[in-house]
Amino acid sequence: MNTLVKPKLAMLDLVTVRENGTVGEALNIARDTALHVENLGFTRYWLAEHHNMPGIASSATAVLVGHIAGATSRIRVGSGGIMLPNHAPLVVAEAFGTLAELYPGRIDLGLGRAPGTDQQTMRALRRDRIETEADFPREVAELQRLLGPRQPEQQVIAVPGNGTEVPIWLLGSSLFSARLAAERGLPYAFASHFAPAMLLQAIEIYRRNFRPSEKLAQPYVMIGVPVIAAPNDDEAEFLASSTYQRVLGILRGDRRCLPPPQENYLAGLSRQELAGIEGFLGAGVVGGPDKVAAGLRELQQATAADEMMLVCDVFDPALRLRSLSLVAQAAEAI
């Protein structure tokens, strides 16, 4: 008998710009996708902060969170994540405090400690500020104070923000944030959608060291899952070739818009190129309904995740929606 806990489903969107498409079209696709997964019963819809990348339109993350929350009615909307080195905690608290007042009970604040961009753009974001390893834990604590109830001695108040208690998540692709999330008693999301190597180790460290907090009594794990589903395996692999092309571009330092799919794309790559794509998408699930169900079940058996956050980039927006519907159906078999 299957004793696995069925994970909740969520969606992470980079707001991908397609070849020969526009940013405006990408924003509309994100809105339509959020409405679709809300109707499918997904728990949350997150947007990721990246900068200076022509194929990604999610740089103004808080603005997009408001756009998606305003277009939907029930699903939680948040950041996956805000890259804290790029921002003063007070500014983040005010932005997400405002969102929490506009959309009560529906806003999440996921935090990462990477800049989400290149060194030159990082300097443009925060000027000459040099980030140290000690800064992220301190700034997370500062955000918790700014979003929590006002303390008697507190002089700097986030308005809006103060008292909103926006849920804070820690995100990571290594072990640092796993340890910090455990220490602070916060929910933890692992970025296995692009860096799966330390997934199992990070989850084990987080759960083993978790300290209950006022916010969370038990550890709560979310994992990123790249996924593309189609009526059959061959079509799914064809659609996934858009993602394979983009991943290879990232590995080469060439971050272009999402390209259209190509027949037999992988067959023309070298062994080294194939290994690079496989390492990037090691937690990925691509296939027809049966293969997707088996892949999700295998991931759940390995991680016992409370939630799976899907990343699904298909060139044709309508086929992306179809893919997410098929994934939701396949997840019922877990």
KETORZA-305582 format. One record per residue (C-alpha): residue number from 1; residue in one letter; chain; x, y, z. Coordinates in nm, 3 decimals, m for minus. Layout:
residues N
> NUM,A,A,X,Y,Z $
...
***
This chain:
residues 334
> 1,M,A,0.000,0.000,0.000 $
> 2,N,A,0.129,0.347,m0.089 $
> 3,T,A,0.205,0.537,0.232 $
> 4,L,A,0.345,0.846,0.063 $
> 5,V,A,0.190,1.179,0.152 $
> 6,K,A,0.054,1.339,m0.163 $
> 7,P,A,0.242,1.667,m0.214 $
> 8,K,A,0.068,1.992,m0.289 $
> 9,L,A,0.139,2.145,m0.630 $
> 10,A,A,0.267,2.495,m0.692 $
> 11,M,A,0.411,2.688,m0.987 $
> 12,L,A,0.730,2.888,m1.032 $
> 13,D,A,0.730,3.128,m1.325 $
> 14,L,A,1.032,3.311,m1.467 $
> 15,V,A,0.797,3.497,m1.705 $
> 16,T,A,0.985,3.368,m2.007 $
> 17,V,A,1.004,3.581,m2.320 $
> 18,R,A,0.975,3.369,m2.633 $
> 19,E,A,1.170,3.416,m2.954 $
> 20,N,A,0.998,3.680,m3.168 $
> 21,G,A,0.769,3.752,m2.872 $
> 22,T,A,0.744,4.057,m2.648 $
> 23,V,A,0.766,4.126,m2.277 $
> 24,G,A,0.400,4.227,m2.280 $
> 25,E,A,0.306,3.890,m2.424 $
> 26,A,A,0.516,3.714,m2.158 $
> 27,L,A,0.335,3.905,m1.883 $
> 28,N,A,m0.003,3.810,m2.027 $
> 29,I,A,0.102,3.445,m2.053 $
> 30,A,A,0.202,3.450,m1.686 $
> 31,R,A,m0.138,3.589,m1.589 $
> 32,D,A,m0.323,3.329,m1.795 $
> 33,T,A,m0.106,3.052,m1.650 $
> 34,A,A,m0.177,3.165,m1.295 $
> 35,L,A,m0.551,3.160,m1.359 $
> 36,H,A,m0.519,2.812,m1.510 $
> 37,V,A,m0.328,2.656,m1.220 $
> 38,E,A,m0.557,2.827,m0.971 $
> 39,N,A,m0.846,2.642,m1.137 $
> 40,L,A,m0.642,2.321,m1.118 $
> 41,G,A,m0.615,2.363,m0.741 $
> 42,F,A,m0.249,2.462,m0.713 $
> 43,T,A,m0.148,2.604,m0.375 $
> 44,R,A,0.070,2.895,m0.484 $
> 45,Y,A,0.224,3.080,m0.778 $
> 46,W,A,0.570,3.226,m0.732 $
> 47,L,A,0.780,3.456,m0.947 $
> 48,A,A,1.160,3.463,m0.951 $
> 49,E,A,1.386,3.769,m0.947 $
> 50,H,A,1.645,3.781,m1.226 $
> 51,H,A,1.814,4.080,m1.387 $
> 52,N,A,1.981,4.168,m1.716 $
> 53,M,A,1.850,3.856,m1.889 $
> 54,P,A,1.674,3.920,m2.222 $
> 55,G,A,1.462,3.604,m2.197 $
> 56,I,A,1.326,3.663,m1.845 $
> 57,A,A,1.076,3.938,m1.760 $
> 58,S,A,1.042,3.889,m1.384 $
> 59,S,A,1.296,4.146,m1.261 $
> 60,A,A,1.037,4.371,m1.091 $
> 61,T,A,0.917,4.078,m0.882 $
> 62,A,A,0.701,4.260,m0.628 $
> 63,V,A,0.519,4.441,m0.910 $
> 64,L,A,0.447,4.109,m1.079 $
> 65,V,A,0.329,3.952,m0.754 $
> 66,G,A,0.068,4.227,m0.733 $
> 67,H,A,m0.028,4.181,m1.098 $
> 68,I,A,m0.082,3.806,m1.056 $
> 69,A,A,m0.257,3.840,m0.720 $
> 70,G,A,m0.493,4.098,m0.871 $
> 71,A,A,m0.579,3.870,m1.162 $
> 72,T,A,m0.652,3.568,m0.940 $
> 73,S,A,m0.876,3.520,m0.639 $
> 74,R,A,m0.764,3.227,m0.421 $
> 75,I,A,m0.413,3.106,m0.501 $
> 76,R,A,m0.123,3.230,m0.287 $
> 77,V,A,0.122,3.448,m0.481 $
> 78,G,A,0.477,3.529,m0.389 $
> 79,S,A,0.845,3.550,m0.468 $
> 80,G,A,1.060,3.252,m0.545 $
> 81,G,A,1.247,3.452,m0.457 $
> 82,I,A,1.346,3.802,m0.375 $
> 83,M,A,1.726,3.809,m0.389 $
> 84,L,A,1.798,3.982,m0.061 $
> 85,P,A,2.151,4.103,m0.145 $
> 86,N,A,1.992,4.332,m0.403 $
> 87,H,A,1.757,4.512,m0.165 $
> 88,A,A,1.739,4.691,0.168 $
> 89,P,A,1.518,4.484,0.403 $
> 90,L,A,1.302,4.789,0.479 $
> 91,V,A,1.215,4.831,0.110 $
> 92,V,A,1.126,4.460,0.082 $
> 93,A,A,0.912,4.480,0.398 $
> 94,E,A,0.725,4.784,0.268 $
> 95,A,A,0.663,4.628,m0.074 $
> 96,F,A,0.539,4.295,0.057 $
> 97,G,A,0.357,4.461,0.344 $
> 98,T,A,0.166,4.663,0.086 $
> 99,L,A,0.087,4.346,m0.109 $
> 100,A,A,m0.031,4.175,0.210 $
> 101,E,A,m0.269,4.463,0.281 $
> 102,L,A,m0.403,4.451,m0.075 $
> 103,Y,A,m0.438,4.071,m0.084 $
> 104,P,A,m0.475,3.952,0.279 $
> 105,G,A,m0.368,3.594,0.348 $
> 106,R,A,m0.239,3.534,m0.004 $
> 107,I,A,0.118,3.669,m0.016 $
> 108,D,A,0.443,3.475,0.038 $
> 109,L,A,0.795,3.614,0.067 $
> 110,G,A,1.058,3.366,m0.050 $
> 111,L,A,1.415,3.488,0.004 $
> 112,G,A,1.739,3.391,m0.169 $
> 113,R,A,2.094,3.497,m0.095 $
> 114,A,A,2.231,3.496,m0.451 $
> 115,P,A,2.221,3.817,m0.658 $
> 116,G,A,2.030,3.650,m0.942 $
> 117,T,A,2.248,3.819,m1.200 $
> 118,D,A,2.605,3.892,m1.308 $
> 119,Q,A,2.860,4.091,m1.110 $
> 120,Q,A,2.826,4.408,m1.319 $
> 121,T,A,2.448,4.414,m1.283 $
> 122,M,A,2.479,4.338,m0.911 $
> 123,R,A,2.690,4.650,m0.870 $
> 124,A,A,2.427,4.849,m1.060 $
> 125,L,A,2.159,4.721,m0.819 $
> 126,R,A,2.339,4.786,m0.491 $
> 127,R,A,2.619,5.017,m0.602 $
> 128,D,A,2.942,4.944,m0.413 $
> 129,R,A,2.795,4.735,m0.133 $
> 130,I,A,2.993,4.415,m0.065 $
> 131,E,A,2.785,4.124,0.069 $
> 132,T,A,2.933,3.891,0.332 $
> 133,E,A,2.812,3.551,0.452 $
> 134,A,A,2.689,3.707,0.778 $
> 135,D,A,2.463,3.956,0.601 $
> 136,F,A,2.189,3.717,0.487 $
> 137,P,A,2.097,3.577,0.834 $
> 138,R,A,2.105,3.931,0.978 $
> 139,E,A,1.884,4.070,0.701 $
> 140,V,A,1.638,3.781,0.730 $
> 141,A,A,1.607,3.859,1.104 $
> 142,E,A,1.559,4.227,1.022 $
> 143,L,A,1.278,4.142,0.778 $
> 144,Q,A,1.111,3.925,1.041 $
> 145,R,A,1.117,4.219,1.283 $
> 146,L,A,0.988,4.465,1.025 $
> 147,L,A,0.696,4.238,0.928 $
> 148,G,A,0.619,4.138,1.286 $
> 149,P,A,0.439,4.330,1.561 $
> 150,R,A,0.600,4.657,1.664 $
> 151,Q,A,0.833,4.630,1.961 $
> 152,P,A,0.846,4.903,2.231 $
> 153,E,A,1.205,5.002,2.148 $
> 154,Q,A,1.160,4.978,1.770 $
> 155,Q,A,1.234,5.306,1.590 $
> 156,V,A,1.228,5.202,1.223 $
> 157,I,A,0.878,5.086,1.124 $
> 158,A,A,0.772,4.942,0.790 $
> 159,V,A,0.448,5.115,0.687 $
> 160,P,A,0.288,4.916,0.532 $
> 161,G,A,0.449,4.596,0.656 $
> 162,N,A,0.449,4.621,1.032 $
> 163,G,A,0.224,4.353,1.181 $
> 164,T,A,0.138,4.188,0.850 $
> 165,E,A,0.339,3.873,0.937 $
> 166,V,A,0.397,3.791,0.569 $
> 167,P,A,0.519,3.428,0.565 $
> 168,I,A,0.894,3.412,0.500 $
> 169,W,A,1.046,3.114,0.317 $
> 170,L,A,1.416,3.050,0.273 $
> 171,L,A,1.531,2.931,m0.067 $
> 172,G,A,1.857,2.765,m0.159 $
> 173,S,A,2.055,2.538,m0.387 $
> 174,S,A,2.323,2.452,m0.129 $
> 175,L,A,2.330,2.368,0.242 $
> 176,F,A,2.359,2.721,0.386 $
> 177,S,A,1.991,2.816,0.371 $
> 178,A,A,1.887,2.464,0.479 $
> 179,R,A,2.072,2.514,0.806 $
> 180,L,A,1.943,2.869,0.851 $
> 181,A,A,1.581,2.770,0.779 $
> 182,A,A,1.610,2.487,1.031 $
> 183,E,A,1.759,2.717,1.293 $
> 184,R,A,1.488,2.981,1.246 $
> 185,G,A,1.199,2.736,1.214 $
> 186,L,A,1.104,2.858,0.866 $
> 187,P,A,0.973,2.668,0.561 $
> 188,Y,A,1.242,2.571,0.314 $
> 189,A,A,1.238,2.552,m0.066 $
> 190,F,A,1.521,2.380,m0.253 $
> 191,A,A,1.605,2.499,m0.605 $
> 192,S,A,1.622,2.151,m0.756 $
> 193,H,A,1.467,2.286,m1.077 $
> 194,F,A,1.818,2.399,m1.180 $
> 195,A,A,2.064,2.270,m0.916 $
> 196,P,A,1.951,1.928,m0.793 $
> 197,A,A,2.291,1.794,m0.681 $
> 198,M,A,2.250,1.867,m0.308 $
> 199,L,A,1.873,1.815,m0.288 $
> 200,L,A,1.864,1.508,m0.063 $
> 201,Q,A,2.149,1.626,0.159 $
> 202,A,A,1.992,1.969,0.209 $
> 203,I,A,1.651,1.823,0.297 $
> 204,E,A,1.809,1.581,0.545 $
> 205,I,A,2.003,1.861,0.718 $
> 206,Y,A,1.695,2.083,0.732 $
> 207,R,A,1.470,1.817,0.882 $
> 208,R,A,1.730,1.685,1.126 $
> 209,N,A,1.815,2.031,1.263 $
> 210,F,A,1.469,2.188,1.251 $
> 211,R,A,1.370,2.390,1.558 $
> 212,P,A,0.997,2.459,1.596 $
> 213,S,A,0.905,2.827,1.593 $
> 214,E,A,0.596,3.041,1.642 $
> 215,K,A,0.553,3.026,1.264 $
> 216,L,A,0.606,2.656,1.203 $
> 217,A,A,0.576,2.355,1.434 $
> 218,Q,A,0.713,2.096,1.187 $
> 219,P,A,0.961,2.118,0.897 $
> 220,Y,A,0.802,2.200,0.564 $
> 221,V,A,0.987,2.120,0.241 $
> 222,M,A,0.919,2.239,m0.111 $
> 223,I,A,1.121,2.115,m0.409 $
> 224,G,A,1.153,2.265,m0.757 $
> 225,V,A,1.059,2.026,m1.039 $
> 226,P,A,1.109,2.100,m1.410 $
> 227,V,A,0.824,1.922,m1.583 $
> 228,I,A,0.676,1.892,m1.931 $
> 229,A,A,0.387,1.659,m2.007 $
> 230,A,A,0.215,1.570,m2.333 $
> 231,P,A,m0.023,1.296,m2.450 $
> 232,N,A,0.281,1.077,m2.531 $
> 233,D,A,0.652,1.059,m2.452 $
> 234,D,A,0.771,1.159,m2.798 $
> 235,E,A,0.571,1.480,m2.808 $
> 236,A,A,0.681,1.569,m2.456 $
> 237,E,A,1.048,1.529,m2.555 $
> 238,F,A,0.988,1.743,m2.862 $
> 239,L,A,0.832,2.021,m2.651 $
> 240,A,A,1.111,1.990,m2.393 $
> 241,S,A,1.370,2.066,m2.659 $
> 242,S,A,1.293,2.435,m2.604 $
> 243,T,A,1.405,2.398,m2.243 $
> 244,Y,A,1.708,2.190,m2.343 $
> 245,Q,A,1.817,2.465,m2.583 $
> 246,R,A,1.776,2.732,m2.317 $
> 247,V,A,1.966,2.531,m2.055 $
> 248,L,A,2.257,2.475,m2.293 $
> 249,G,A,2.256,2.849,m2.362 $
> 250,I,A,2.273,2.922,m1.988 $
> 251,L,A,2.564,2.683,m1.947 $
> 252,R,A,2.742,2.864,m2.231 $
> 253,G,A,2.667,3.208,m2.085 $
> 254,D,A,2.421,3.286,m2.364 $
> 255,R,A,2.085,3.372,m2.206 $
> 256,R,A,1.850,3.414,m2.498 $
> 257,C,A,1.473,3.407,m2.530 $
> 258,L,A,1.296,3.071,m2.521 $
> 259,P,A,1.337,2.912,m2.866 $
> 260,P,A,1.080,2.699,m3.049 $
> 261,P,A,1.118,2.321,m3.018 $
> 262,Q,A,1.336,2.121,m3.256 $
> 263,E,A,1.295,1.762,m3.369 $
> 264,N,A,1.567,1.526,m3.239 $
> 265,Y,A,1.753,1.812,m3.074 $
> 266,L,A,1.946,1.599,m2.825 $
> 267,A,A,2.072,1.367,m3.098 $
> 268,G,A,2.295,1.643,m3.233 $
> 269,L,A,2.469,1.725,m2.904 $
> 270,S,A,2.804,1.608,m2.773 $
> 271,R,A,2.837,1.383,m2.469 $
> 272,Q,A,2.960,1.681,m2.265 $
> 273,E,A,2.663,1.893,m2.367 $
> 274,L,A,2.420,1.615,m2.281 $
> 275,A,A,2.583,1.574,m1.940 $
> 276,G,A,2.549,1.947,m1.874 $
> 277,I,A,2.178,1.946,m1.953 $
> 278,E,A,2.124,1.632,m1.748 $
> 279,G,A,2.300,1.783,m1.448 $
> 280,F,A,2.092,2.099,m1.470 $
> 281,L,A,1.763,1.912,m1.511 $
> 282,G,A,1.842,1.612,m1.291 $
> 283,A,A,1.512,1.646,m1.105 $
> 284,G,A,1.314,1.698,m1.426 $
> 285,V,A,1.019,1.492,m1.539 $
> 286,V,A,0.934,1.481,m1.911 $
> 287,G,A,0.692,1.244,m2.079 $
> 288,G,A,0.340,1.120,m2.132 $
> 289,P,A,0.096,1.075,m1.843 $
> 290,D,A,0.234,0.741,m1.723 $
> 291,K,A,0.597,0.851,m1.734 $
> 292,V,A,0.518,1.177,m1.558 $
> 293,A,A,0.322,0.998,m1.286 $
> 294,A,A,0.612,0.756,m1.234 $
> 295,G,A,0.866,1.040,m1.226 $
> 296,L,A,0.671,1.242,m0.971 $
> 297,R,A,0.619,0.932,m0.758 $
> 298,E,A,0.993,0.857,m0.764 $
> 299,L,A,1.076,1.212,m0.657 $
> 300,Q,A,0.822,1.193,m0.376 $
> 301,Q,A,0.959,0.862,m0.255 $
> 302,A,A,1.309,1.012,m0.243 $
> 303,T,A,1.221,1.344,m0.079 $
> 304,A,A,0.882,1.314,0.096 $
> 305,A,A,0.830,1.674,m0.009 $
> 306,D,A,0.533,1.861,0.131 $
> 307,E,A,0.502,2.056,m0.192 $
> 308,M,A,0.631,2.039,m0.548 $
> 309,M,A,0.688,2.369,m0.725 $
> 310,L,A,0.668,2.307,m1.098 $
> 311,V,A,0.868,2.490,m1.363 $
> 312,C,A,0.709,2.438,m1.703 $
> 313,D,A,0.834,2.633,m2.001 $
> 314,V,A,0.671,2.528,m2.327 $
> 315,F,A,0.706,2.752,m2.632 $
> 316,D,A,0.337,2.734,m2.726 $
> 317,P,A,0.139,2.890,m2.437 $
> 318,A,A,m0.167,2.673,m2.503 $
> 319,L,A,0.045,2.356,m2.488 $
> 320,R,A,0.198,2.483,m2.164 $
> 321,L,A,m0.150,2.498,m2.009 $
> 322,R,A,m0.223,2.150,m2.143 $
> 323,S,A,0.102,2.025,m1.993 $
> 324,L,A,0.012,2.160,m1.650 $
> 325,S,A,m0.332,1.998,m1.668 $
> 326,L,A,m0.172,1.662,m1.751 $
> 327,V,A,0.078,1.701,m1.466 $
> 328,A,A,m0.204,1.776,m1.221 $
> 329,Q,A,m0.382,1.461,m1.333 $
> 330,A,A,m0.061,1.254,m1.310 $
> 331,A,A,0.007,1.382,m0.958 $
> 332,E,A,m0.315,1.219,m0.844 $
> 333,A,A,m0.143,0.883,m0.896 $
> 334,I,A,0.120,0.955,m0.629 $
***
